[in-house]
Amino acid sequence: MRKTALTIMTAIICVIATPTFATPNTVIEQNISDAQIMGEARYQFLFMDIYDATLFAPKSGWSFEKPFALKLEYLRNLSGERIADRSAKEIRQLGFSNEVKLADWHEQMINIFPDVKKGASLTGVYKPNAETVFYSQNKAIGTIKDPEFGKWFFGIWLSEQTSDNEFRKALLGQ
């Protein structure tokens, strides 16, 4: 009896003394095997901080041939429509010229992207030759099923033709 009580007390002390670690990002874990942070960067526009970005990819490295995720943590309030508008503009600047398809993607983004407040996060998960799934605060909020969309959308940050090459390099850990 005394030995059992001592064993229980030891177990309780071990549990209490064990440090607590941050809960892992389940969206990342569910979609990317062996995920790691490739890089991080802060996006600024006209001296205003807009968001912090984190690129997650498999330990083997980032490419458009493997699933990856881009998480944006907003540093200011923005409307979902404004986020969709800017995304469509950036896709066009990358060289996408199918205006009918871009209008469809734009409409889908408007319907998916919520208005964000400072501190909110949106995560996009890229699946090669498949869909792109968006999450807000780790809850799925929408999917764009066109496999072509993902390369163009994530190209905003990751394409060699991006409007901010230094930002791209930071995300890729270069």
Sequence and secondary structure as in RCSB ss.txt:
>XXXX:A:sequence
MRKTALTIMTAIICVIATPTFATPNTVIEQNISDAQIMGEARYQFLFMDIYDATLFAPKSGWSFEKPFALKLEYL
RNLSGERIADRSAKEIRQLGFSNEVKLADWHEQMINIFPDVKKGASLTGVYKPNAETVFYSQNKAIGTIKDPEFG
KWFFGIWLSEQTSDNEFRKALLGQ
>XXXX:A:secstr
 HHHHHHHHHHHHHHHHS       HHHHHHSTTEEEEEEEEEEETTEEEEEEEEEEETT   TTS EEEEEEES
S B HHHHHHHHHHHHHHTT   HHHHHHHHHHHHHH   B TT EEEEEE TTS EEEEETTEEEEEE  HHHH
HHHHHHHHSTT S HHHHHHHTT 
